Amino acid sequence: MSGLLLSLLAISTNLFAHGVDASTKNFLTANQGVAIGPFLYIGAKHMVTGYDHLLFLVGVIFFLFRVRDVLVYVSLFTLGHSLTLLFGVLKGINVNSYLIDAIIGLSIVYKAFDNLGGFRLLLGFQPNNKVAVAVFGLFHGFGLATKLQDFALPKTNLWKNLLAFNVGVEVGQFVALFFILIILGFWRRSPSFYTFAIATNTLLMTGGLILFGYQLTGYFVYG
């Protein structure tokens, strides 16, 4: 699991969040009609390669041992980012992408800090995790919406393409979670899980701080 986190962090040192490759950029810029299949694919690809989303989800499910709990928390996250993705693009709500991605970086820091018991230690109580995951899901959705708005998508039948993109995001999320849960499931059988839990979440929090720093730098330099 630590190897997975290191791989994601290595990617994050070379890319800003929500990057779009050249072929996807060309398609989004040129597309003028309903394209359900391509938008499904782009949504799934974006989630699978979206290291910021994946790092946050790793933090969310790290200490969730029951399938029911995983489904509840992932559903709250899904509801949050689906709402702001669709609402943000359809209503043309444009938020500075660097600031949104900085908040997404902080969401990773928040969850890793929570996993380390930081809030109980500093505040003496545990914030509501379900509310936190849902709220951060809203920001993750705005991150997706902001990037899509960069391509000035045609308004005609836009909602159909957006729904396809959102379904693709959920498919990609399911695939990513499937493999993450398999890795966690095997790791939890080993005594090293609890031995390295603190180190892993510290690494996770460091990754979030790196993303936060990158995005703030981008905001002040290019924003």
C-alpha positions in Angstrom: 0.0 0.0 0.0 2.8 2.4 0.8 4.2 1.6 -2.7 0.9 2.6 -4.2 1.0 5.9 -2.3 4.6 6.5 -3.4 3.6 5.9 -7.0 0.8 8.4 -6.8 3.0 11.0 -5.1 5.6 10.5 -7.8 3.0 11.3 -10.4 1.8 14.3 -8.4 5.3 15.9 -8.5 5.1 16.1 -12.3 1.5 17.1 -12.9 -1.1 19.6 -11.7 -4.4 18.1 -10.6 -7.0 17.5 -13.3 -4.6 17.5 -16.2 -5.9 16.6 -19.6 -3.8 14.9 -22.2 -3.5 16.2 -25.8 -5.9 13.7 -27.5 -8.6 14.4 -24.9 -8.1 18.1 -25.2 -8.4 18.0 -29.0 -11.6 15.9 -28.7 -13.3 18.2 -26.2 -12.3 21.3 -28.2 -13.6 19.9 -31.5 -16.7 18.0 -30.4 -20.0 19.6 -31.4 -22.6 16.9 -30.7 -23.8 14.2 -28.3 -20.9 11.7 -27.8 -22.0 9.3 -25.0 -19.2 6.7 -25.5 -16.3 9.1 -25.7 -17.5 11.1 -22.6 -18.0 7.9 -20.7 -14.4 6.9 -21.5 -13.0 10.3 -20.7 -14.8 10.4 -17.3 -13.5 6.9 -16.4 -10.0 7.7 -17.5 -10.0 11.0 -15.6 -10.9 9.3 -12.4 -8.5 6.3 -12.7 -5.6 8.8 -13.4 -6.9 11.4 -11.0 -4.3 10.9 -8.2 -5.9 13.6 -6.0 -9.2 11.8 -6.0 -7.5 8.5 -5.4 -5.4 9.7 -2.5 -8.5 11.2 -0.8 -10.4 7.9 -1.3 -7.5 5.9 0.1 -7.7 8.1 3.2 -11.4 7.7 3.5 -11.5 3.9 3.3 -8.2 3.2 5.1 -9.8 2.2 8.4 -13.2 1.1 7.0 -13.4 -2.7 7.5 -17.1 -3.3 6.6 -18.4 -3.2 3.0 -21.5 -1.3 4.2 -19.3 1.5 5.6 -17.3 1.7 2.4 -20.5 2.0 0.4 -21.9 4.7 2.7 -18.8 6.9 2.6 -18.1 6.4 -1.1 -21.8 7.2 -1.9 -21.6 10.5 0.1 -18.4 11.4 -1.8 -20.1 10.5 -5.1 -23.2 12.5 -4.4 -21.1 15.5 -3.5 -18.9 15.6 -6.6 -21.8 14.6 -8.9 -23.9 17.6 -7.8 -21.2 20.2 -8.2 -19.9 18.7 -11.4 -23.3 18.9 -13.1 -24.4 22.1 -11.5 -21.1 23.9 -12.0 -20.9 23.2 -15.7 -24.6 23.6 -16.5 -24.9 26.9 -14.6 -21.5 28.1 -15.7 -20.1 28.6 -12.1 -16.4 29.2 -12.6 -14.1 29.0 -9.7 -10.3 29.5 -9.9 -8.9 26.0 -10.6 -5.8 26.5 -8.5 -7.8 27.4 -5.4 -10.2 24.5 -5.9 -7.3 22.1 -6.4 -5.6 23.6 -3.3 -8.7 22.7 -1.3 -8.7 19.2 -2.8 -5.1 18.9 -1.5 -6.3 20.0 1.9 -9.0 17.3 1.8 -6.3 14.7 1.6 -4.5 16.3 4.5 -7.7 16.5 6.5 -8.5 12.8 6.1 -5.0 11.6 6.8 -4.8 13.8 9.9 -8.1 12.4 11.0 -6.8 8.8 10.5 -3.9 9.7 12.8 -6.3 10.8 15.5 -5.2 14.4 15.2 -8.6 15.9 15.8 -9.2 14.0 19.0 -5.8 15.0 20.3 -6.0 18.7 19.4 -9.8 19.4 19.8 -10.8 16.6 22.2 -13.6 15.4 19.9 -14.1 13.7 16.5 -15.7 15.8 13.7 -18.4 14.1 11.7 -16.6 12.1 9.1 -19.7 11.6 6.9 -20.3 15.4 6.7 -16.6 16.0 5.9 -16.5 13.5 3.1 -19.7 14.8 1.5 -18.5 18.5 1.8 -15.1 17.6 0.3 -16.9 15.7 -2.4 -18.5 19.0 -3.4 -15.1 20.6 -3.9 -13.8 17.6 -5.9 -16.8 18.0 -8.2 -16.0 21.7 -8.7 -12.5 20.7 -9.6 -13.9 18.5 -12.4 -16.4 21.2 -13.5 -13.8 23.9 -13.6 -11.6 21.8 -15.9 -14.5 21.0 -18.3 -15.4 24.6 -18.5 -12.0 25.4 -19.9 -13.1 23.8 -23.2 -16.2 25.8 -23.8 -18.4 22.8 -24.5 -21.4 23.4 -26.8 -24.6 24.1 -24.8 -26.8 22.0 -27.1 -27.4 18.6 -25.4 -24.6 19.4 -23.0 -26.4 17.7 -20.2 -26.3 14.4 -22.0 -22.5 14.5 -22.4 -22.2 15.6 -18.8 -24.2 12.7 -17.6 -22.1 10.3 -19.6 -18.9 11.9 -18.3 -20.3 11.6 -14.7 -21.2 7.9 -15.2 -17.7 7.4 -16.6 -16.3 9.0 -13.5 -18.3 6.6 -11.3 -17.1 3.6 -13.4 -13.5 4.7 -13.0 -14.0 5.2 -9.3 -15.4 1.7 -8.9 -12.5 0.2 -10.8 -9.9 2.1 -8.8 -11.6 1.3 -5.5 -11.9 -2.4 -6.5 -8.1 -2.7 -6.8 -7.4 -0.4 -3.7 -9.7 -2.6 -1.6 -8.0 -5.8 -2.8 -4.6 -4.3 -1.8 -5.9 -3.1 1.5 -7.6 -6.5 2.2 -4.4 -8.4 1.8 -2.4 -5.9 3.7 -4.8 -5.9 6.6 -4.1 -9.6 7.2 -0.5 -8.7 7.9 0.8 -7.3 11.3 2.5 -4.6 9.2 -0.8 -2.9 8.6 -1.0 -1.4 12.0 2.8 -1.2 12.3 2.9 1.1 9.3 -0.5 2.8 9.5 1.0 5.9 11.1 3.8 6.1 8.5 1.3 5.5 5.6 -1.1 8.2 6.7 1.8 10.6 7.4 2.9 10.0 3.8 -0.7 10.6 2.6 -0.8 13.8 4.5 2.5 14.9 3.0 1.1 14.2 -0.5 -1.8 16.4 0.3 0.5 19.2 1.5 2.6 18.9 -1.7 -0.5 19.2 -3.8 -1.7 22.2 -1.7 1.6 23.9 -2.1 1.8 23.3 -5.8 -1.7 24.7 -6.4 -1.1 27.8 -4.2 2.1 28.4 -6.1 0.3 28.2 -9.4 -2.4 30.6 -8.1 0.1 33.3 -7.1 2.3 32.8 -10.2 -0.4 32.2 -12.9 -3.8 32.7 -11.2 
